[in-house]
Amino acid sequence: MTERKSLYVFLDLDNTILDFAKAERTALAQALSERGVTPTDEMLCRYSEINLACWEELEKGNWTRAEVLVRRYERLIAEFQLSLDAQEIQRRYEQLLHEGHDILPGAEDLLKTLFARYELYLASNGTDSVQRSRIEKSGIGKYFKEIFVSERMGAVKPQREFFEACFARIPGFEPSRAIMVGDSLTSDIRGGINAGIRTCWFNPEGKSLREDIRPDYVICSLDELPEILERL
């Protein structure tokens, strides 16, 4: 086996390793269908936009996690004039989301490659029970030394407190030997910058960079990551 390097690689979960977009769409479509609402493409796409905006309010410290979970449905219900209860939809959606564990193309091959060489840690926002269920069902948990989920850590990415709580659980941790890899500029990349570690933005859709958030590295495909890590 190749000798491990003393490099700490923090990987985001959703839309970096697991296909959250698919899981989200499937869970919401079923939750709506069970309540007699036909889930149109417009409705599902709009929910994704609303959900992202709500989580960004949490990242900014404007909302609590509990507010995010319900307000996203309140907005969807209001926009489409649906006769639904936001809390009820939230509960059912979360139950169904436990099952969404499809792995993104190339992600497991990446994990196998990195596992042989580096210390891997999963750093995810979200509900602890949901994320751990999806990790278990996908079978990827074996690649990580530890799994950090915001609900259990008491803070969310991009807050420095989230990362400091993670670092405190890693014996002999050195920030200069760490990197955060993820698809979200506002959560993963800003979080890594706040924590004083290197960052790598996974950008498969070719989105534009933001002037106020500058990652150290940008990759469009997961198979580009090993070469970057090799140079660190």
ROZA-926815 format. One record per residue (C-alpha): x negated, y, z negated; residue number from 0; residue in one letter. Coordinates in nm, 2 decimals. Each point is the difference from the previous one (the first is absolute). Example, Ala and Ser with C-alpha at 12.3 -4.5 7.8 and 13.67 -1.06 7.14 Angstrom:
# ROZA-926815
ATOM    east   north      up   nr  rest
ATOM   -1.23   -0.45   -0.78    0     A
ATOM   -0.14    0.34    0.07    1     S
# end
This chain:
# ROZA-926815
ATOM    east   north      up   nr  rest
ATOM    0.00    0.00    0.00    0     M
ATOM   -0.12    0.35    0.08    1     T
ATOM   -0.12    0.19   -0.30    2     E
ATOM    0.24    0.25   -0.14    3     R
ATOM   -0.08    0.36    0.00    4     K
ATOM    0.08    0.23   -0.30    5     S
ATOM    0.27    0.18    0.18    6     L
ATOM    0.35    0.06   -0.13    7     Y
ATOM    0.26    0.00    0.27    8     V
ATOM    0.35    0.13   -0.09    9     F
ATOM    0.26   -0.10    0.25   10     L
ATOM    0.35    0.14    0.03   11     D
ATOM    0.28   -0.26    0.04   12     L
ATOM    0.29    0.14    0.20   13     D
ATOM   -0.07    0.05    0.37   14     N
ATOM   -0.36   -0.08   -0.06   15     T
ATOM    0.01   -0.37   -0.09   16     I
ATOM    0.38   -0.08   -0.01   17     L
ATOM    0.25    0.12    0.26   18     D
ATOM    0.21    0.23   -0.22   19     F
ATOM    0.18    0.16    0.29   20     A
ATOM    0.15   -0.33    0.10   21     K
ATOM    0.08   -0.10   -0.37   22     A
ATOM    0.17    0.34   -0.06   23     E
ATOM    0.21   -0.02    0.31   24     R
ATOM    0.11   -0.36   -0.06   25     T
ATOM    0.09    0.06   -0.36   26     A
ATOM    0.19    0.32    0.06   27     L
ATOM    0.19   -0.15    0.30   28     A
ATOM    0.12   -0.30   -0.21   29     Q
ATOM    0.09    0.22   -0.30   30     A
ATOM    0.21    0.22    0.22   31     L
ATOM    0.16   -0.29    0.19   32     S
ATOM    0.10   -0.17   -0.32   33     E
ATOM    0.20    0.32   -0.09   34     R
ATOM    0.18    0.02    0.34   35     G
ATOM   -0.23    0.26    0.16   36     V
ATOM   -0.14   -0.06    0.34   37     T
ATOM   -0.38    0.08   -0.02   38     P
ATOM   -0.07    0.20    0.32   39     T
ATOM   -0.36    0.07    0.12   40     D
ATOM    0.06    0.37   -0.07   41     E
ATOM    0.10   -0.07   -0.36   42     M
ATOM   -0.30   -0.24   -0.06   43     L
ATOM   -0.25    0.24    0.15   44     C
ATOM    0.14    0.30   -0.19   45     R
ATOM   -0.02   -0.20   -0.33   46     Y
ATOM   -0.37   -0.06    0.07   47     S
ATOM   -0.06    0.37    0.04   48     E
ATOM    0.20    0.09   -0.31   49     I
ATOM   -0.18   -0.27   -0.20   50     N
ATOM   -0.34    0.13    0.10   51     L
ATOM    0.10    0.36   -0.09   52     A
ATOM    0.13   -0.11   -0.34   53     C
ATOM   -0.32   -0.19   -0.08   54     W
ATOM   -0.20    0.31    0.09   55     E
ATOM    0.20    0.19   -0.25   56     E
ATOM   -0.11   -0.25   -0.26   57     L
ATOM   -0.36    0.02    0.12   58     E
ATOM    0.01    0.38   -0.05   59     K
ATOM    0.14   -0.05   -0.36   60     G
ATOM    0.33    0.16    0.09   61     N
ATOM    0.22   -0.30   -0.06   62     W
ATOM   -0.02   -0.31   -0.23   63     T
ATOM    0.00   -0.35    0.14   64     R
ATOM    0.35   -0.06   -0.12   65     A
ATOM    0.12    0.31    0.19   66     E
ATOM   -0.16   -0.11    0.32   67     V
ATOM    0.16   -0.34   -0.01   68     L
ATOM    0.35    0.14   -0.01   69     V
ATOM   -0.02    0.33    0.17   70     R
ATOM   -0.12   -0.15    0.33   71     R
ATOM    0.34   -0.18    0.02   72     Y
ATOM    0.19    0.30   -0.11   73     E
ATOM   -0.15    0.19    0.29   74     R
ATOM    0.08   -0.28    0.25   75     L
ATOM    0.35   -0.04   -0.13   76     I
ATOM    0.06    0.37    0.03   77     A
ATOM   -0.14    0.04    0.35   78     E
ATOM    0.20   -0.29    0.14   79     F
ATOM    0.31    0.06   -0.21   80     Q
ATOM    0.00   -0.36   -0.14   81     L
ATOM    0.23   -0.12   -0.27   82     S
ATOM   -0.27   -0.17   -0.20   83     L
ATOM   -0.15    0.02   -0.35   84     D
ATOM   -0.37    0.10    0.01   85     A
ATOM   -0.10   -0.19   -0.31   86     Q
ATOM    0.17   -0.32    0.12   87     E
ATOM   -0.17    0.02    0.34   88     I
ATOM   -0.33    0.06   -0.17   89     Q
ATOM    0.04   -0.31   -0.22   90     R
ATOM    0.09   -0.22    0.29   91     R
ATOM   -0.27    0.14    0.23   92     Y
ATOM   -0.26   -0.07   -0.26   93     E
ATOM    0.11   -0.35   -0.05   94     Q
ATOM   -0.02   -0.06    0.38   95     L
ATOM   -0.34    0.17    0.03   96     L
ATOM   -0.15   -0.27   -0.22   97     H
ATOM    0.01   -0.22    0.30   98     E
ATOM   -0.18    0.23    0.25   99     G
ATOM   -0.35   -0.15    0.02  100     H
ATOM   -0.10   -0.01    0.36  101     D
ATOM   -0.37    0.06    0.04  102     I
ATOM   -0.12    0.26    0.26  103     L
ATOM   -0.19   -0.14    0.30  104     P
ATOM   -0.37   -0.04   -0.09  105     G
ATOM    0.05    0.07   -0.37  106     A
ATOM   -0.06   -0.35   -0.13  107     E
ATOM   -0.31   -0.04    0.21  108     D
ATOM   -0.12    0.32   -0.14  109     L
ATOM    0.06   -0.11   -0.35  110     L
ATOM   -0.19   -0.32    0.06  111     K
ATOM   -0.29    0.18    0.14  112     T
ATOM   -0.02    0.26   -0.28  113     L
ATOM    0.07   -0.24   -0.28  114     F
ATOM   -0.33   -0.18    0.08  115     A
ATOM   -0.20    0.32   -0.04  116     R
ATOM    0.16    0.26   -0.22  117     Y
ATOM    0.22    0.05   -0.31  118     E
ATOM    0.35    0.05    0.12  119     L
ATOM    0.27    0.18   -0.19  120     Y
ATOM    0.36    0.07    0.10  121     L
ATOM    0.12    0.35   -0.08  122     A
ATOM    0.37    0.05    0.07  123     S
ATOM    0.28    0.24   -0.08  124     N
ATOM    0.34   -0.16   -0.06  125     G
ATOM    0.20   -0.22   -0.24  126     T
ATOM   -0.22   -0.25   -0.17  127     D
ATOM    0.24   -0.30    0.02  128     S
ATOM    0.07    0.06    0.37  129     V
ATOM   -0.37    0.04    0.10  130     Q
ATOM   -0.11   -0.30   -0.19  131     R
ATOM    0.27   -0.21    0.14  132     S
ATOM   -0.09    0.10    0.35  133     R
ATOM   -0.37   -0.06   -0.07  134     I
ATOM    0.07   -0.35   -0.14  135     E
ATOM    0.22   -0.10    0.29  136     K
ATOM   -0.25    0.12    0.26  137     S
ATOM   -0.28   -0.19   -0.17  138     G
ATOM   -0.25    0.29    0.00  139     I
ATOM   -0.04    0.03   -0.37  140     G
ATOM   -0.30   -0.24    0.00  141     K
ATOM   -0.21    0.25    0.18  142     Y
ATOM    0.01    0.27   -0.27  143     F
ATOM   -0.19    0.03   -0.32  144     K
ATOM    0.29    0.20   -0.14  145     E
ATOM    0.33    0.15    0.11  146     I
ATOM    0.09    0.35   -0.10  147     F
ATOM    0.36    0.12    0.04  148     V
ATOM    0.10    0.35   -0.09  149     S
ATOM    0.30   -0.09   -0.21  150     E
ATOM   -0.22   -0.21   -0.23  151     R
ATOM   -0.30    0.25    0.01  152     M
ATOM    0.21    0.29   -0.13  153     G
ATOM   -0.09    0.23    0.29  154     A
ATOM    0.04    0.00    0.38  155     V
ATOM   -0.24    0.06    0.29  156     K
ATOM   -0.12    0.26    0.07  157     P
ATOM   -0.03    0.10   -0.37  158     Q
ATOM   -0.35   -0.03   -0.14  159     R
ATOM    0.15   -0.16   -0.31  160     E
ATOM    0.10   -0.30    0.21  161     F
ATOM   -0.35   -0.06    0.13  162     F
ATOM   -0.16    0.07   -0.34  163     E
ATOM    0.22   -0.27   -0.15  164     A
ATOM   -0.11   -0.24    0.27  165     C
ATOM   -0.37    0.09   -0.04  166     F
ATOM    0.02   -0.06   -0.38  167     A
ATOM    0.10   -0.36    0.06  168     R
ATOM   -0.31   -0.08    0.22  169     I
ATOM   -0.31   -0.08   -0.20  170     P
ATOM   -0.30    0.20    0.10  171     G
ATOM    0.20    0.20    0.25  172     F
ATOM   -0.20    0.26    0.21  173     E
ATOM    0.21    0.26    0.20  174     P
ATOM   -0.29    0.04    0.24  175     S
ATOM    0.04   -0.37    0.11  176     R
ATOM    0.38    0.02    0.06  177     A
ATOM    0.23    0.07    0.29  178     I
ATOM    0.38    0.03    0.03  179     M
ATOM    0.15   -0.13    0.32  180     V
ATOM    0.36    0.07    0.10  181     G
ATOM    0.25    0.13    0.25  182     D
ATOM    0.13    0.30   -0.19  183     S
ATOM   -0.18    0.33    0.01  184     L
ATOM    0.20    0.14   -0.29  185     T
ATOM   -0.02   -0.30   -0.23  186     S
ATOM   -0.31   -0.21    0.08  187     D
ATOM   -0.24    0.25    0.15  188     I
ATOM    0.09    0.30   -0.22  189     R
ATOM    0.00   -0.24   -0.29  190     G
ATOM   -0.35   -0.13    0.08  191     G
ATOM   -0.12    0.36    0.04  192     I
ATOM    0.15    0.10   -0.33  193     N
ATOM   -0.18   -0.29   -0.16  194     A
ATOM   -0.34    0.08    0.15  195     G
ATOM   -0.04   -0.31    0.21  196     I
ATOM   -0.04   -0.06    0.37  197     R
ATOM    0.31   -0.03    0.22  198     T
ATOM    0.09   -0.18    0.32  199     C
ATOM    0.33    0.08    0.17  200     W
ATOM    0.17   -0.28    0.19  201     F
ATOM    0.17    0.18    0.28  202     N
ATOM    0.13   -0.26    0.26  203     P
ATOM    0.26    0.25    0.14  204     E
ATOM   -0.26    0.26    0.08  205     G
ATOM    0.16    0.27   -0.22  206     K
ATOM   -0.16    0.34   -0.03  207     S
ATOM   -0.23    0.08   -0.29  208     L
ATOM    0.10    0.27   -0.25  209     R
ATOM   -0.24    0.29   -0.06  210     E
ATOM    0.05   -0.03   -0.38  211     D
ATOM   -0.07   -0.38   -0.02  212     I
ATOM   -0.32   -0.12    0.16  213     R
ATOM   -0.09   -0.37   -0.03  214     P
ATOM   -0.36   -0.11    0.03  215     D
ATOM    0.09   -0.26    0.26  216     Y
ATOM    0.29   -0.07    0.24  217     V
ATOM    0.09   -0.33    0.15  218     I
ATOM    0.27   -0.10    0.25  219     C
ATOM   -0.04   -0.37   -0.05  220     S
ATOM   -0.07   -0.20   -0.31  221     L
ATOM   -0.29   -0.19    0.18  222     D
ATOM   -0.19    0.33    0.00  223     E
ATOM   -0.03    0.01   -0.38  224     L
ATOM   -0.27   -0.27   -0.06  225     P
ATOM   -0.26    0.19    0.21  226     E
ATOM    0.07    0.32   -0.20  227     I
ATOM   -0.04   -0.18   -0.33  228     L
ATOM   -0.32   -0.16    0.12  229     E
ATOM   -0.16    0.34    0.03  230     R
ATOM    0.09    0.11   -0.36  231     L
# end
